[in-house]
Amino acid sequence: MNSTNQLVSTEWLEAHLSAPDLRILDASWFMPAEKRDARAEYESCHIAGARYFDIDDIADTRSELPHMAPPVEKFVSRMRAMGIGDGHRVVVYDSAGIFSAARVWWMFRLFGKADIAVLDGGLKKWLAEGRPTSDTPPVLRDRHFTARRDAGLVRDVTQVAASAKLKDAQIIDARSNARFTGEEADPRPGVRSGRIPGSSNVFYKDLINDNGTMKDLDALRASFAHVDFNKPVITTCGSGVTAGILALALAQIGHRNVAVYDGSWSEWGKYPDLKIETGPL
């Protein structure tokens, strides 16, 4: 595990399960329509030693928007209580393979933690390979956690609106093409259908193999062939979760000037004064 590779394999993680400086996080999260309880599933089965990271709780709960990044003080407080401190290497996974774990990977980087990686294939691959699991929560001891928010990794609605107008950044949307073109209605009440003007579309599922692992570097490069690596990128999606997958994939192929639009379409599509586009590109 190192800062130049954003992914670790199931083989690597099993070999390092007992490492005293390693912290494992289960960041599983499900869309409301799935009617699944991520915490209950964690409590019944998780990788041994894993802590549960709730993206709806470790969030800015003052916001009306879902799971917005929390204030730095709240993030520090929660990490200390979870026993995650300075000097720890962190591996985050989810039950889908690579889904909400990418959001947490981005969040740790937002708060200055570089030694963070995503388990390639997640719990899905881990279980398929018969690797060890537990239903016992780890013993948590407070640890000192230092954070510094990196404002370059996140964008708010005002910044995205400016970039859409000035075209000073490439905006890439992780939603399905039907959502991107506006052919499919947004699942959130009161949210319009369509896309941010000038944005392009890379559906996050096109970056993931059937076993939940991320596609190889050549396939990732092909998906982002339209991206100019000399210009900054802003990733967006429905609510800021799968935008993290795009950021993770771009980091894998070497594009580091990438920010996530935290409010994403759940914010942009809500306000009628913000312009939208519909139809195919």
C-alpha positions in Angstrom: 0.0 0.0 0.0 1.4 3.4 -1.0 0.2 6.8 -2.0 0.8 6.2 -5.7 -1.7 3.4 -5.9 -5.2 4.1 -4.7 -6.3 0.4 -4.6 -5.1 -2.6 -2.6 -5.9 -6.3 -3.4 -7.8 -8.7 -1.2 -4.6 -10.8 -1.1 -2.7 -7.8 0.3 -5.3 -7.0 2.9 -5.5 -10.5 4.2 -1.8 -10.7 4.5 -1.8 -7.4 6.5 -4.9 -8.0 8.7 -2.8 -8.1 11.9 -0.6 -5.1 11.1 -0.9 -2.7 14.2 -0.8 0.4 12.0 -3.7 -0.7 9.7 -7.2 0.5 10.1 -10.0 -1.0 8.0 -13.3 0.7 7.4 -16.6 -0.7 6.1 -18.2 2.2 4.3 -21.1 0.3 2.7 -24.1 2.5 1.8 -27.2 1.7 -0.2 -29.6 3.7 -2.2 -32.9 4.3 -0.3 -34.8 2.2 -2.9 -32.8 -0.8 -2.1 -34.2 -0.9 1.4 -31.1 -2.4 2.9 -29.6 -1.6 6.3 -25.8 -1.1 5.9 -25.1 -0.9 9.6 -27.0 -4.1 10.3 -25.2 -5.9 7.5 -21.9 -4.7 8.9 -22.8 -6.0 12.4 -23.6 -9.4 11.1 -20.6 -9.8 8.7 -17.5 -7.6 8.1 -13.8 -8.0 7.5 -12.2 -8.8 10.8 -11.2 -5.6 12.7 -13.2 -3.3 10.4 -15.0 -0.2 11.8 -18.2 1.0 10.3 -18.1 4.4 8.6 -21.6 5.9 8.1 -21.5 8.5 5.3 -24.9 9.8 6.4 -23.7 10.3 10.0 -20.1 11.5 9.4 -21.5 14.4 7.3 -22.7 18.0 7.6 -26.1 17.1 9.1 -27.0 20.8 9.1 -27.3 20.7 5.3 -30.6 19.7 3.6 -28.5 17.9 1.0 -27.5 14.2 1.6 -24.2 13.2 3.2 -22.3 16.5 2.5 -18.7 16.5 3.8 -18.7 17.4 7.5 -16.9 20.3 9.1 -13.2 19.4 9.8 -13.9 19.4 13.6 -16.6 16.8 13.3 -14.4 14.6 11.1 -11.5 14.8 13.5 -13.8 14.0 16.5 -15.3 10.9 14.8 -12.0 9.6 13.6 -10.5 9.9 17.1 -13.4 8.1 18.6 -13.1 5.3 16.0 -9.4 4.8 16.9 -8.1 6.2 13.7 -5.0 8.4 14.2 -1.9 9.9 12.8 0.4 7.2 11.4 -2.3 4.8 10.6 -2.8 3.3 7.1 -6.5 3.1 6.2 -8.2 0.7 3.8 -11.8 1.3 3.1 -14.3 -1.1 1.4 -18.0 -1.5 0.7 -20.2 -4.5 0.0 -20.8 -3.6 -3.7 -17.1 -3.8 -4.8 -16.2 -0.2 -5.4 -19.1 2.2 -4.7 -19.4 4.3 -1.5 -15.9 3.4 -0.5 -14.6 5.8 -3.1 -16.6 8.6 -1.5 -14.8 7.9 1.9 -11.4 7.6 0.1 -12.1 11.1 -1.3 -13.2 12.4 2.1 -10.0 11.3 3.9 -8.0 13.0 1.2 -10.1 16.1 1.6 -9.1 16.2 5.2 -5.4 15.7 4.5 -5.0 11.9 4.9 -2.9 10.6 2.0 -2.3 7.0 3.3 -5.8 5.8 2.3 -6.7 3.1 -0.2 -9.8 1.3 -1.5 -10.1 -2.5 -1.3 -10.4 -3.5 -5.0 -13.5 -5.6 -5.3 -14.6 -4.8 -1.7 -16.5 -7.2 0.5 -18.1 -8.8 -2.6 -14.8 -10.2 -3.8 -13.6 -10.9 -0.3 -16.6 -13.1 0.4 -16.4 -14.8 -3.0 -12.8 -15.8 -2.2 -13.8 -17.2 1.2 -11.6 -14.8 3.2 -12.1 -14.3 7.0 -15.0 -12.3 8.3 -16.3 -11.5 11.8 -19.5 -10.3 13.5 -17.5 -8.9 16.5 -17.0 -5.2 16.6 -13.4 -4.1 17.3 -12.3 -2.5 20.5 -12.0 1.2 20.0 -9.4 3.4 21.7 -9.2 7.2 21.1 -6.2 8.2 18.9 -4.9 11.6 18.0 -6.0 12.6 14.4 -4.6 15.6 12.7 -6.6 17.1 9.7 -6.2 19.9 7.3 -8.9 20.5 4.8 -7.7 20.6 1.2 -10.1 23.1 -0.5 -8.7 22.1 -3.9 -10.5 18.7 -3.8 -14.0 20.0 -3.4 -16.3 22.4 -5.3 -19.5 24.1 -4.2 -22.4 25.2 -6.5 -21.1 28.7 -7.0 -17.7 27.4 -8.1 -19.3 24.9 -10.4 -21.6 27.5 -11.9 -18.6 29.7 -12.6 -16.6 26.8 -14.2 -19.6 25.9 -16.4 -19.8 29.5 -17.6 -16.0 30.1 -18.0 -15.2 26.6 -19.2 -12.1 26.6 -17.0 -12.6 23.0 -15.8 -13.9 19.8 -17.3 -17.1 18.7 -15.6 -17.7 14.9 -15.8 -21.0 13.3 -14.7 -21.0 9.8 -13.2 -24.7 9.2 -13.6 -26.3 6.8 -16.2 -26.7 8.2 -19.7 -30.5 8.3 -19.4 -30.2 10.5 -16.3 -27.5 12.6 -17.9 -29.6 13.3 -21.0 -32.8 13.9 -19.0 -34.6 11.0 -20.6 -35.0 9.4 -17.2 -36.6 11.3 -14.3 -34.5 12.1 -11.3 -35.6 9.8 -8.3 -35.6 12.7 -5.9 -38.9 14.7 -5.6 -38.6 18.3 -6.9 -35.3 17.7 -8.7 -35.2 18.4 -12.4 -33.9 16.1 -15.1 -30.8 16.9 -17.2 -27.2 17.8 -16.7 -24.9 20.7 -16.0 -24.2 22.7 -19.2 -21.0 21.7 -20.9 -20.5 18.5 -18.9 -19.6 15.1 -20.3 -20.7 11.7 -19.1 -18.7 8.7 -17.9 -21.1 6.2 -16.2 -19.4 4.9 -13.1 -20.5 1.3 -13.8 -18.5 1.4 -17.0 -15.3 1.6 -14.8 -16.1 -1.5 -12.7 -15.7 -5.2 -13.6 -18.4 -7.7 -12.9 -16.5 -8.9 -9.8 -16.5 -5.4 -8.3 -12.9 -4.6 -9.1 -11.9 -1.5 -11.0 -11.0 -2.0 -14.7 -7.4 -2.0 -15.8 -5.5 1.1 -16.6 -6.0 0.8 -20.4 -9.7 0.5 -20.0 -9.8 3.5 -17.7 -7.8 5.6 -20.1 -10.2 4.7 -22.9 -13.2 5.8 -20.7 -11.5 9.2 -20.1 -10.0 9.6 -23.6 -11.9 12.9 -24.1 -10.3 14.4 -20.9 -7.5 17.0 -21.3 -5.0 16.1 -18.5 -3.7 19.7 -18.6 -7.0 21.1 -17.4 -8.7 20.6 -14.0 -11.6 18.2 -13.7 -14.8 18.5 -11.5 -16.7 15.2 -11.0 -20.4 15.2 -10.2 -23.2 12.6 -9.9 -26.5 12.3 -8.1 -25.5 13.1 -4.5 -21.7 13.1 -4.4 -21.1 9.3 -4.0 -20.3 8.0 -7.4 -18.4 11.2 -8.3 -15.8 9.7 -5.9 -15.5 6.7 -8.2 -14.6 9.0 -11.1 -12.1 10.8 -8.9 -10.6 7.5 -7.9 -10.3 6.2 -11.5 -8.8 9.5 -12.6 -6.2 9.2 -9.8 -5.4 5.7 -10.9 -4.5 6.9 -14.4 -2.5 9.9 -13.1 -4.9 12.9 -13.2 -4.6 14.5 -9.8 -6.2 17.9 -10.4 -9.7 16.6 -9.7 -12.3 18.0 -7.4 -15.7 16.6 -6.4 -18.9 18.7 -6.6 -20.2 17.8 -3.2 -23.8 18.8 -3.8 -23.9 17.3 -7.2 -27.2 16.9 -9.1 -29.3 16.8 -5.9 -28.3 20.4 -5.4 -28.0 21.7 -9.0 -31.3 20.1 -10.2 -33.1 21.6 -7.2 -32.7 25.3 -8.1 -34.6 26.6 -11.2 -32.3 29.6 -11.6 -29.4 27.2 -12.5 -29.3 26.3 -16.2 -29.6 22.7 -17.4 -29.1 20.9 -20.7 -31.1 17.9 -21.9 -30.8 15.5 -24.9 -27.8 13.7 -26.4 -24.5 15.5 -26.8 
